[in-house]
Amino acid sequence: MKRLLVALIGQPNVGKSTLFNAITRGHVIVTNWPGTTVEKHEATVTYGDHEVVVVDLPGVYGLTYSTLEEKISRDFILKDKPDLVIVLVDSLALERTMYLAIEVLELTGKAVVAVTKVDEAHSKGIHINYELLEKALGAPVIPVSAVKGLGLRELLNSVVRYAEVENKLLLVNYGELNTFIESLTSILQEANIKLNYPHRWAAIKYLEGDPEVTKQLEALGKDLYERLKGIREEAIKRSGQDLAALMSRKRFEFVESIVRGAVIRKCIQTRREGRLLRVFYNPYLAPLVSLALLISIFVTVFVVNTGYPLTALFESMGLHQASMWLSEHSLFSMMERALEALSRGIYSIAGYTTISRFLVEAVLGGVSVILLFTPLILLVLVVIGMLEDSGLMPRIAVGLHALAQKVGLSGHALLPITLSFGCNVPGILATRATPNEVERVRLVMLLSFIPCQARLIILLAIASSLGGFAGVALLPLAYVVSFTVLIMINWVLYKLAERLGEAITPEILLELPPVHKPIFKVVWWYAWFHLKHFLVKAGMVILAANAVAWFFVNANHSLRLTGSVNESLAATASRSISVLLVPLGVVGDNAWIVAYALLMGFIAKELFLTTLISATGTTTVKEAFSVLQLTPASIVAMAVFVSLYVPCLATMVTMYSETKSFKLVLKSVLLINVTAYFTSLLVYSILNYIV
């Protein structure tokens, strides 16, 4: 087990002691700092395969060495050399408390900034963009609430992750003093002087008149020190003021510039909530109102992106032209046509060569997968950002909590489940805000049961090919089955954990900020933060996997390119597993094509449709099913299987990144596939019996 030494430092009243106790759970050793009467609090925490020793440094306002507490804190960082320094900043007083963080980040690159009391910030109208803070400070920034237990897991993860990383030192712009700082730094570097701290930091502290640094520089030799002294005297003469005060002012100006760009404050008047908002606290009306609100929002989002379910409604009313117009002018269809035009353009310029095929099918194919689903994910994130910032989302979570509690979940599960309608990747990432670790792991395991946008497109295409009542009923059936499976398996896992004494009764702990009009900039921060994570995590995986899949589809046993998919490595692998599809009514010489399409769906779900069409040599899904000689019962069973089976590769990668357990991911995949198989088999058997 690896041992890590971590220092916890912050100004008085930033919540340092509360955070220290929350991390260490009260297992604290109290002694005195050597040679003083100042108490030293130290605790050891086991986290994963690391033994983390956390030392609570005295509360200080800076590192100027002017008080005993400052001397203790600074000496510990310089002499004990902790693996990481966690410097605390109060979200309710960023301008004042970030000053210490600036000093620490100038001193060491092995630091993480923890922004405390974030649960109170939103309710007071304070909105913080932590990514912008991180970028400006050049160090990881973790929002935490020791009282609510928020962000503690992420903070400990950052300790393990960044203990081995040393970031660049923070460079504060000291204006007219920059020239003198650089001159002093150059002299120390050229003289190859070895100090316990960075040369630039020594130069800054010497200009400030720090007694300890001055004493150490005097010991370097008379000639060298006279050169340093001359530069300091020239700086005093040029500035005409106290250098320590001037540099302190420059730091505060630096802090203000950061806060100005990364923080929005909105004056929110706390008023008595009206009857409409009190509905969310009614045990009978709250679940109904919350569900109705969410469903109406997502129906609107789906209509804008795909046209469904309005297209189905128009079709049932005989308004075929209106349905076709809406479908053709949806965001998804317009983007699909644009990408198809780009593919044709590449072929017309480069010809139908191996290189052009690779560019279109592997590279552009992977990019297309990402681009086609970005609009829906962005729309979902914008809507959730508006609900979150306005204060409605916490109330919806409270309204649904009693209902969720009956199946072993809490209101905290609302956000991950909601995000999963767009894509399972951001949904899994959102489980970080779930304080109950057991519930969070269950959500990570089971969220892929929720049909994402890709599966919605597949279900729409299959429903369209079926037509009639079966086509109309397919989509609702798939969603009902998916949610029933999610609820049942979660309930079973919850009861098993309860029997083993590992389950905790799901409770909800949320700050209910005053309801207000959402701020556009804050909503954009929220949407972009989550969208960027999707593009980075899912995008890179899809691009790489699509390129690998292209090779398997186009290479034969001799690892040479082949013009026939029947001779490819993918086809051979598909034939070996197609026997599993026989109970679902998928039989015949072409059964391997369905297995092949399912394998491709593992890379990205929407590849299931394109693979079916291309491998059968048809132009529509309906024609592909005809070639495969699938019955309506087999088609419906296959639709159910596709909506449930193994999550895409990007989702699996995200599952591992959130749990750091291959074993858990493999168990989840096995559970999901077995459930999907037997559920679709049950559906097929029932339909065969009815028909």
ROMIVO-482818 format. One record per residue (C-alpha): x, y, z. Coordinates in steps of 0.02 Angstrom, whole numbers, plus 50000, padded with zeros to 5 digits. Example, Ala and Ser with C-alpha at 12.3 -4.5 7.8 and 13.67 -1.06 7.14 Angstrom:
2
<r <50615,49775,50390>>;
<r <50684,49947,50357>>;
end
This chain:
691
<r <50000,50000,50000>>;
<r <50073,50167,49946>>;
<r <50086,50305,50076>>;
<r <50042,50484,50029>>;
<r <50072,50638,50137>>;
<r <49941,50774,50110>>;
<r <49935,50948,50187>>;
<r <49769,51037,50214>>;
<r <49785,51226,50218>>;
<r <49663,51371,50215>>;
<r <49616,51536,50292>>;
<r <49516,51537,50454>>;
<r <49329,51500,50433>>;
<r <49341,51422,50259>>;
<r <49275,51257,50327>>;
<r <49445,51174,50344>>;
<r <49411,51083,50508>>;
<r <49241,51023,50446>>;
<r <49319,50955,50286>>;
<r <49462,50875,50383>>;
<r <49338,50784,50496>>;
<r <49230,50733,50348>>;
<r <49379,50656,50257>>;
<r <49456,50573,50409>>;
<r <49290,50527,50494>>;
<r <49352,50586,50661>>;
<r <49501,50466,50675>>;
<r <49622,50604,50723>>;
<r <49787,50607,50817>>;
<r <49809,50772,50911>>;
<r <49984,50827,50963>>;
<r <50080,50991,50965>>;
<r <50191,51057,50829>>;
<r <50373,51034,50886>>;
<r <50431,51174,51000>>;
<r <50259,51258,51006>>;
<r <50092,51249,51095>>;
<r <49998,51251,50930>>;
<r <49896,51092,50907>>;
<r <49938,50976,50763>>;
<r <49795,50871,50692>>;
<r <49843,50719,50590>>;
<r <49743,50571,50525>>;
<r <49770,50421,50411>>;
<r <49640,50374,50282>>;
<r <49641,50215,50178>>;
<r <49579,50251,50003>>;
<r <49592,50114,49873>>;
<r <49770,50048,49878>>;
<r <49837,50210,49956>>;
<r <49866,50258,50136>>;
<r <49836,50445,50142>>;
<r <49908,50540,50291>>;
<r <49815,50706,50306>>;
<r <49893,50846,50408>>;
<r <49781,50993,50455>>;
<r <49892,51147,50450>>;
<r <49849,51299,50558>>;
<r <49729,51426,50482>>;
<r <49829,51566,50400>>;
<r <49794,51715,50288>>;
<r <49956,51703,50191>>;
<r <50134,51633,50187>>;
<r <50225,51790,50243>>;
<r <50309,51710,50395>>;
<r <50243,51850,50507>>;
<r <50152,51737,50631>>;
<r <50191,51572,50715>>;
<r <50049,51487,50619>>;
<r <50117,51550,50452>>;
<r <50291,51491,50499>>;
<r <50226,51316,50542>>;
<r <50124,51302,50381>>;
<r <50261,51365,50267>>;
<r <50397,51260,50347>>;
<r <50291,51104,50331>>;
<r <50265,51131,50145>>;
<r <50449,51172,50115>>;
<r <50535,51049,50231>>;
<r <50415,50901,50248>>;
<r <50376,50912,50061>>;
<r <50201,50836,50060>>;
<r <50149,50738,49906>>;
<r <50006,50859,49885>>;
<r <49940,51019,49962>>;
<r <49752,51044,49968>>;
<r <49718,51230,49984>>;
<r <49541,51278,50032>>;
<r <49445,51425,49958>>;
<r <49275,51483,50021>>;
<r <49146,51492,49880>>;
<r <49053,51628,49978>>;
<r <49209,51738,49990>>;
<r <49318,51695,49841>>;
<r <49403,51865,49825>>;
<r <49469,51858,50003>>;
<r <49508,51674,50026>>;
<r <49588,51642,49856>>;
<r <49736,51751,49905>>;
<r <49814,51608,50003>>;
<r <49786,51489,49857>>;
<r <49882,51609,49745>>;
<r <50030,51608,49865>>;
<r <50029,51418,49880>>;
<r <50021,51395,49690>>;
<r <50168,51513,49669>>;
<r <50266,51405,49792>>;
<r <50224,51229,49733>>;
<r <50154,51142,49581>>;
<r <50092,50996,49686>>;
<r <49929,51073,49743>>;
<r <49741,51055,49723>>;
<r <49615,51192,49758>>;
<r <49457,51139,49851>>;
<r <49313,51263,49841>>;
<r <49209,51239,49998>>;
<r <49027,51272,50047>>;
<r <48966,51250,49868>>;
<r <48797,51192,49933>>;
<r <48767,51366,50003>>;
<r <48835,51460,49852>>;
<r <48692,51422,49732>>;
<r <48558,51466,49859>>;
<r <48643,51636,49882>>;
<r <48645,51670,49695>>;
<r <48831,51630,49672>>;
<r <48870,51532,49512>>;
<r <49050,51473,49487>>;
<r <49129,51404,49330>>;
<r <49256,51285,49405>>;
<r <49334,51245,49236>>;
<r <49378,51428,49209>>;
<r <49449,51436,49385>>;
<r <49553,51282,49349>>;
<r <49617,51355,49186>>;
<r <49662,51523,49267>>;
<r <49749,51444,49417>>;
<r <49836,51305,49320>>;
<r <49787,51179,49454>>;
<r <49643,51057,49482>>;
<r <49490,51138,49563>>;
<r <49368,51026,49658>>;
<r <49200,51093,49723>>;
<r <49156,51016,49892>>;
<r <49032,51027,50033>>;
<r <49092,50943,50191>>;
<r <48921,50963,50273>>;
<r <48826,50877,50130>>;
<r <48968,50758,50085>>;
<r <48976,50825,49907>>;
<r <49139,50811,49811>>;
<r <49233,50714,49945>>;
<r <49255,50563,49831>>;
<r <49319,50675,49690>>;
<r <49438,50761,49811>>;
<r <49515,50596,49867>>;
<r <49525,50539,49686>>;
<r <49621,50698,49645>>;
<r <49740,50665,49790>>;
<r <49784,50494,49717>>;
<r <49791,50560,49539>>;
<r <49890,50720,49562>>;
<r <50011,50663,49698>>;
<r <50121,50600,49556>>;
<r <50097,50757,49450>>;
<r <50183,50924,49466>>;
<r <50099,51068,49375>>;
<r <50186,51226,49321>>;
<r <50202,51361,49453>>;
<r <50072,51499,49445>>;
<r <50141,51658,49366>>;
<r <50057,51814,49436>>;
<r <50076,51975,49338>>;
<r <50161,52097,49456>>;
<r <50164,52237,49328>>;
<r <50316,52350,49342>>;
<r <50397,52229,49465>>;
<r <50405,52086,49338>>;
<r <50573,52148,49271>>;
<r <50651,52146,49444>>;
<r <50580,51974,49484>>;
<r <50651,51904,49322>>;
<r <50822,51983,49357>>;
<r <50832,51910,49531>>;
<r <50773,51740,49468>>;
<r <50904,51740,49330>>;
<r <51046,51780,49452>>;
<r <50995,51636,49567>>;
<r <50979,51515,49421>>;
<r <51144,51565,49340>>;
<r <51234,51546,49507>>;
<r <51159,51371,49518>>;
<r <51097,51408,49692>>;
<r <51005,51262,49773>>;
<r <50860,51315,49884>>;
<r <50713,51224,49965>>;
<r <50594,51326,49859>>;
<r <50582,51389,49679>>;
<r <50699,51529,49626>>;
<r <50556,51640,49566>>;
<r <50466,51621,49733>>;
<r <50628,51667,49823>>;
<r <50642,51823,49714>>;
<r <50463,51874,49754>>;
<r <50483,51847,49940>>;
<r <50649,51939,49942>>;
<r <50570,52091,49860>>;
<r <50433,52084,49992>>;
<r <50567,52088,50126>>;
<r <50531,51914,50194>>;
<r <50653,51894,50342>>;
<r <50682,51706,50322>>;
<r <50716,51715,50135>>;
<r <50827,51868,50158>>;
<r <50927,51776,50291>>;
<r <50955,51627,50176>>;
<r <51007,51737,50030>>;
<r <51130,51833,50139>>;
<r <51215,51666,50179>>;
<r <51251,51638,49993>>;
<r <51400,51758,49995>>;
<r <51430,51944,50003>>;
<r <51458,51975,49816>>;
<r <51303,51881,49760>>;
<r <51195,51958,49895>>;
<r <51253,52135,49851>>;
<r <51192,52108,49672>>;
<r <51023,52049,49738>>;
<r <51015,52193,49861>>;
<r <51052,52319,49724>>;
<r <50906,52257,49620>>;
<r <50788,52267,49769>>;
<r <50841,52445,49809>>;
<r <50814,52495,49627>>;
<r <50639,52417,49634>>;
<r <50597,52518,49791>>;
<r <50663,52676,49709>>;
<r <50565,52648,49547>>;
<r <50401,52603,49630>>;
<r <50410,52733,49767>>;
<r <50308,52627,49886>>;
<r <50315,52477,50001>>;
<r <50350,52326,49892>>;
<r <50257,52202,50003>>;
<r <50100,52308,49996>>;
<r <50117,52332,49808>>;
<r <50138,52146,49775>>;
<r <49992,52105,49890>>;
<r <49884,52225,49791>>;
<r <49938,52145,49627>>;
<r <49886,51974,49693>>;
<r <49715,52039,49742>>;
<r <49698,52117,49569>>;
<r <49743,51947,49494>>;
<r <49611,51863,49604>>;
<r <49481,51992,49553>>;
<r <49517,51964,49368>>;
<r <49492,51776,49391>>;
<r <49332,51795,49491>>;
<r <49263,51923,49368>>;
<r <49271,51796,49227>>;
<r <49224,51637,49322>>;
<r <49090,51694,49444>>;
<r <48916,51765,49418>>;
<r <48820,51837,49565>>;
<r <48634,51863,49554>>;
<r <48538,51949,49690>>;
<r <48401,51826,49737>>;
<r <48265,51880,49853>>;
<r <48202,51742,49965>>;
<r <48015,51744,49954>>;
<r <47880,51632,50020>>;
<r <47846,51499,49890>>;
<r <47678,51507,49804>>;
<r <47551,51368,49787>>;
<r <47622,51312,49621>>;
<r <47794,51273,49693>>;
<r <47722,51193,49849>>;
<r <47651,51058,49736>>;
<r <47826,50982,49731>>;
<r <47813,50944,49918>>;
<r <47643,50860,49907>>;
<r <47669,50672,49931>>;
<r <47529,50629,49808>>;
<r <47540,50765,49675>>;
<r <47729,50789,49674>>;
<r <47775,50627,49581>>;
<r <47637,50654,49451>>;
<r <47680,50837,49420>>;
<r <47868,50802,49415>>;
<r <47849,50658,49292>>;
<r <47728,50757,49183>>;
<r <47848,50904,49178>>;
<r <47998,50797,49131>>;
<r <47902,50698,48999>>;
<r <47835,50856,48917>>;
<r <48009,50932,48912>>;
<r <48088,50778,48834>>;
<r <47948,50754,48709>>;
<r <47981,50932,48650>>;
<r <48167,50899,48637>>;
<r <48140,50737,48540>>;
<r <48018,50823,48421>>;
<r <48146,50956,48380>>;
<r <48285,50830,48353>>;
<r <48194,50683,48270>>;
<r <48013,50733,48245>>;
<r <47951,50589,48354>>;
<r <47822,50568,48433>>;
<r <47734,50705,48335>>;
<r <47769,50612,48173>>;
<r <47682,50457,48241>>;
<r <47533,50564,48295>>;
<r <47520,50642,48121>>;
<r <47528,50469,48040>>;
<r <47387,50404,48151>>;
<r <47282,50555,48100>>;
<r <47316,50524,47914>>;
<r <47426,50679,47898>>;
<r <47563,50589,47802>>;
<r <47635,50744,47717>>;
<r <47648,50838,47882>>;
<r <47733,50688,47961>>;
<r <47855,50674,47816>>;
<r <47893,50861,47817>>;
<r <47928,50861,48005>>;
<r <48039,50707,47991>>;
<r <48138,50780,47847>>;
<r <48163,50947,47934>>;
<r <48216,50878,48103>>;
<r <48393,50917,48161>>;
<r <48444,50735,48145>>;
<r <48383,50718,47965>>;
<r <48461,50881,47908>>;
<r <48630,50836,47982>>;
<r <48618,50661,47909>>;
<r <48589,50732,47734>>;
<r <48734,50853,47755>>;
<r <48853,50711,47804>>;
<r <48792,50603,47660>>;
<r <48827,50746,47540>>;
<r <49002,50763,47612>>;
<r <49031,50576,47586>>;
<r <48977,50589,47404>>;
<r <49090,50739,47382>>;
<r <49242,50642,47446>>;
<r <49205,50497,47327>>;
<r <49180,50614,47179>>;
<r <49348,50698,47211>>;
<r <49455,50549,47267>>;
<r <49362,50407,47179>>;
<r <49308,50243,47257>>;
<r <49479,50189,47320>>;
<r <49535,50102,47479>>;
<r <49596,50267,47551>>;
<r <49435,50360,47510>>;
<r <49333,50217,47581>>;
<r <49434,50223,47742>>;
<r <49410,50412,47753>>;
<r <49222,50400,47724>>;
<r <49178,50238,47814>>;
<r <49303,50239,47959>>;
<r <49350,50421,47992>>;
<r <49196,50515,47931>>;
<r <49086,50372,47992>>;
<r <49153,50395,48168>>;
<r <49137,50584,48159>>;
<r <48959,50565,48094>>;
<r <48910,50458,48241>>;
<r <48969,50595,48359>>;
<r <48895,50742,48262>>;
<r <48725,50661,48235>>;
<r <48693,50646,48421>>;
<r <48775,50806,48480>>;
<r <48620,50916,48447>>;
<r <48505,50808,48554>>;
<r <48633,50794,48694>>;
<r <48661,50982,48689>>;
<r <48474,51017,48692>>;
<r <48451,50899,48840>>;
<r <48596,50980,48932>>;
<r <48529,51156,48900>>;
<r <48357,51108,48966>>;
<r <48431,51023,49120>>;
<r <48547,51173,49145>>;
<r <48396,51288,49145>>;
<r <48303,51177,49268>>;
<r <48457,51163,49379>>;
<r <48500,51348,49380>>;
<r <48320,51405,49404>>;
<r <48303,51296,49559>>;
<r <48167,51184,49483>>;
<r <48275,51027,49462>>;
<r <48306,51005,49650>>;
<r <48118,51022,49679>>;
<r <48079,50893,49544>>;
<r <48206,50778,49627>>;
<r <48120,50803,49795>>;
<r <47951,50772,49713>>;
<r <48008,50606,49640>>;
<r <48108,50550,49792>>;
<r <47966,50459,49879>>;
<r <47926,50364,49720>>;
<r <48109,50322,49686>>;
<r <48134,50267,49866>>;
<r <48010,50124,49842>>;
<r <48127,50043,49714>>;
<r <48289,50074,49809>>;
<r <48337,50241,49731>>;
<r <48337,50421,49789>>;
<r <48297,50587,49708>>;
<r <48484,50603,49672>>;
<r <48460,50474,49533>>;
<r <48351,50595,49434>>;
<r <48492,50691,49351>>;
<r <48592,50538,49291>>;
<r <48433,50455,49226>>;
<r <48377,50614,49137>>;
<r <48546,50641,49054>>;
<r <48548,50459,48997>>;
<r <48403,50492,48879>>;
<r <48525,50590,48772>>;
<r <48679,50482,48802>>;
<r <48728,50359,48938>>;
<r <48903,50434,48951>>;
<r <48855,50601,49032>>;
<r <48725,50508,49133>>;
<r <48858,50398,49212>>;
<r <48972,50548,49240>>;
<r <48829,50636,49332>>;
<r <48824,50497,49463>>;
<r <48971,50585,49546>>;
<r <48844,50698,49633>>;
<r <48760,50547,49716>>;
<r <48820,50546,49898>>;
<r <48769,50365,49930>>;
<r <48914,50262,49858>>;
<r <48813,50100,49849>>;
<r <48675,50186,49752>>;
<r <48802,50271,49638>>;
<r <48883,50104,49591>>;
<r <48712,50029,49553>>;
<r <48671,50176,49440>>;
<r <48837,50159,49348>>;
<r <48797,49975,49320>>;
<r <48617,49998,49262>>;
<r <48601,50167,49176>>;
<r <48639,50090,49006>>;
<r <48466,50008,49014>>;
<r <48394,50180,48977>>;
<r <48371,50200,48788>>;
<r <48486,50338,48727>>;
<r <48466,50441,48568>>;
<r <48554,50309,48462>>;
<r <48434,50174,48517>>;
<r <48287,50292,48489>>;
<r <48340,50311,48306>>;
<r <48353,50121,48287>>;
<r <48183,50094,48366>>;
<r <48105,50227,48254>>;
<r <48178,50144,48098>>;
<r <48118,49971,48151>>;
<r <47945,50039,48197>>;
<r <47933,50123,48027>>;
<r <47977,49959,47939>>;
<r <47845,49863,48036>>;
<r <47704,49986,48006>>;
<r <47526,49965,48071>>;
<r <47486,49937,48254>>;
<r <47650,49844,48287>>;
<r <47750,49993,48225>>;
<r <47651,50116,48333>>;
<r <47663,50007,48489>>;
<r <47848,49961,48470>>;
<r <47926,50120,48541>>;
<r <47817,50133,48697>>;
<r <47843,49946,48724>>;
<r <48032,49964,48714>>;
<r <48035,50108,48839>>;
<r <47916,50021,48960>>;
<r <48018,49860,48953>>;
<r <48182,49956,48977>>;
<r <48120,50050,49130>>;
<r <48037,49896,49202>>;
<r <48201,49800,49187>>;
<r <48299,49945,49264>>;
<r <48180,49960,49411>>;
<r <48169,49773,49444>>;
<r <48355,49738,49437>>;
<r <48395,49891,49543>>;
<r <48267,49835,49672>>;
<r <48340,49659,49677>>;
<r <48518,49725,49696>>;
<r <48460,49845,49831>>;
<r <48375,49705,49929>>;
<r <48529,49593,49912>>;
<r <48639,49734,49977>>;
<r <48515,49763,50118>>;
<r <48525,49580,50167>>;
<r <48715,49589,50169>>;
<r <48708,49746,50275>>;
<r <48786,49853,50139>>;
<r <48631,49952,50085>>;
<r <48586,50121,50156>>;
<r <48406,50180,50148>>;
<r <48404,50302,50001>>;
<r <48386,50478,50067>>;
<r <48396,50645,49980>>;
<r <48502,50790,50039>>;
<r <48485,50940,49925>>;
<r <48496,51128,49944>>;
<r <48334,51207,49881>>;
<r <48387,51376,49811>>;
<r <48256,51511,49781>>;
<r <48172,51491,49611>>;
<r <48232,51621,49488>>;
<r <48251,51655,49303>>;
<r <48396,51551,49234>>;
<r <48553,51646,49184>>;
<r <48605,51612,49005>>;
<r <48791,51612,49041>>;
<r <48772,51490,49185>>;
<r <48664,51374,49079>>;
<r <48796,51379,48942>>;
<r <48933,51338,49069>>;
<r <48834,51186,49126>>;
<r <48793,51125,48950>>;
<r <48968,51149,48881>>;
<r <49051,51065,49031>>;
<r <48951,50905,49008>>;
<r <48952,50910,48817>>;
<r <49141,50928,48815>>;
<r <49158,50775,48925>>;
<r <49047,50677,48805>>;
<r <49145,50734,48652>>;
<r <49312,50692,48733>>;
<r <49268,50528,48817>>;
<r <49144,50456,48692>>;
<r <49214,50541,48537>>;
<r <49391,50475,48549>>;
<r <49331,50298,48589>>;
<r <49208,50296,48444>>;
<r <49335,50362,48319>>;
<r <49467,50235,48369>>;
<r <49344,50090,48379>>;
<r <49265,50134,48212>>;
<r <49435,50128,48127>>;
<r <49474,49957,48204>>;
<r <49301,49892,48158>>;
<r <49327,49949,47978>>;
<r <49482,49839,47966>>;
<r <49390,49685,48033>>;
<r <49248,49714,47911>>;
<r <49364,49736,47762>>;
<r <49503,49611,47801>>;
<r <49502,49422,47774>>;
<r <49593,49281,47866>>;
<r <49755,49326,47777>>;
<r <49739,49503,47846>>;
<r <49720,49568,47669>>;
<r <49582,49685,47612>>;
<r <49434,49598,47534>>;
<r <49291,49666,47431>>;
<r <49165,49543,47505>>;
<r <49100,49563,47682>>;
<r <49058,49376,47681>>;
<r <49245,49337,47684>>;
<r <49289,49462,47820>>;
<r <49350,49426,47996>>;
<r <49191,49506,48064>>;
<r <49082,49387,47963>>;
<r <49176,49235,48027>>;
<r <49156,49291,48208>>;
<r <48972,49328,48177>>;
<r <48936,49155,48108>>;
<r <49005,49076,48266>>;
<r <48882,49168,48379>>;
<r <48730,49174,48265>>;
<r <48670,49009,48342>>;
<r <48622,49109,48497>>;
<r <48493,49203,48394>>;
<r <48398,49047,48338>>;
<r <48280,49051,48491>>;
<r <48233,49228,48438>>;
<r <48178,49168,48267>>;
<r <48335,49228,48177>>;
<r <48376,49079,48066>>;
<r <48438,49040,47892>>;
<r <48598,49070,47794>>;
<r <48593,49257,47828>>;
<r <48571,49245,48016>>;
<r <48753,49293,48037>>;
<r <48713,49467,47969>>;
<r <48605,49505,48121>>;
<r <48743,49443,48236>>;
<r <48867,49548,48138>>;
<r <48755,49703,48156>>;
<r <48742,49672,48344>>;
<r <48932,49662,48357>>;
<r <48948,49827,48263>>;
<r <48819,49900,48382>>;
<r <48944,49872,48521>>;
<r <49056,50002,48439>>;
<r <48912,50125,48422>>;
<r <48729,50077,48430>>;
<r <48677,50167,48270>>;
<r <48796,50057,48169>>;
<r <48670,49916,48194>>;
<r <48557,49992,48060>>;
<r <48691,50039,47934>>;
<r <48770,49867,47951>>;
<r <48604,49778,47919>>;
<r <48574,49880,47762>>;
<r <48750,49870,47690>>;
<r <48774,49683,47728>>;
<r <48607,49635,47648>>;
<r <48638,49746,47497>>;
<r <48474,49839,47522>>;
<r <48430,50023,47540>>;
<r <48301,50020,47681>>;
<r <48278,49931,47847>>;
<r <48115,49854,47786>>;
<r <48204,49777,47635>>;
<r <48343,49713,47749>>;
<r <48217,49624,47861>>;
<r <48137,49549,47707>>;
<r <48303,49478,47646>>;
<r <48336,49409,47819>>;
<r <48161,49331,47820>>;
<r <48122,49395,47994>>;
<r <47944,49380,48061>>;
<r <47860,49527,48151>>;
<r <47885,49435,48316>>;
<r <48072,49416,48282>>;
<r <48086,49599,48232>>;
<r <48002,49659,48392>>;
<r <48109,49541,48498>>;
<r <48264,49605,48408>>;
<r <48211,49785,48443>>;
<r <48192,49745,48628>>;
<r <48362,49660,48629>>;
<r <48446,49810,48544>>;
<r <48367,49930,48670>>;
<r <48439,49829,48815>>;
<r <48598,49739,48764>>;
<r <48782,49778,48798>>;
<r <48818,49964,48813>>;
<r <48923,50043,48677>>;
<r <49111,50046,48697>>;
<r <49114,50230,48750>>;
<r <48991,50192,48891>>;
<r <49096,50044,48950>>;
<r <49252,50152,48954>>;
<r <49158,50281,49057>>;
<r <49096,50146,49176>>;
<r <49275,50094,49207>>;
<r <49337,50273,49228>>;
<r <49205,50302,49362>>;
<r <49231,50139,49457>>;
<r <49413,50093,49418>>;
<r <49356,49912,49421>>;
<r <49368,49796,49270>>;
<r <49281,49663,49373>>;
<r <49129,49774,49405>>;
<r <49118,49825,49221>>;
<r <49126,49642,49164>>;
<r <48992,49594,49291>>;
<r <48884,49738,49228>>;
<r <48905,49688,49046>>;
<r <48865,49506,49086>>;
<r <48711,49557,49185>>;
<r <48651,49675,49047>>;
<r <48673,49548,48907>>;
<r <48593,49403,49000>>;
<r <48446,49515,49047>>;
<r <48429,49579,48868>>;
<r <48433,49402,48796>>;
<r <48303,49325,48910>>;
<r <48191,49479,48905>>;
<r <48188,49477,48715>>;
<r <48161,49289,48718>>;
<r <48011,49315,48833>>;
<r <47940,49449,48717>>;
<r <47965,49334,48566>>;
<r <47878,49189,48653>>;
<r <47730,49295,48707>>;
<r <47708,49369,48532>>;
<r <47718,49197,48452>>;
<r <47588,49132,48574>>;
<r <47470,49279,48541>>;
<r <47492,49276,48352>>;
end
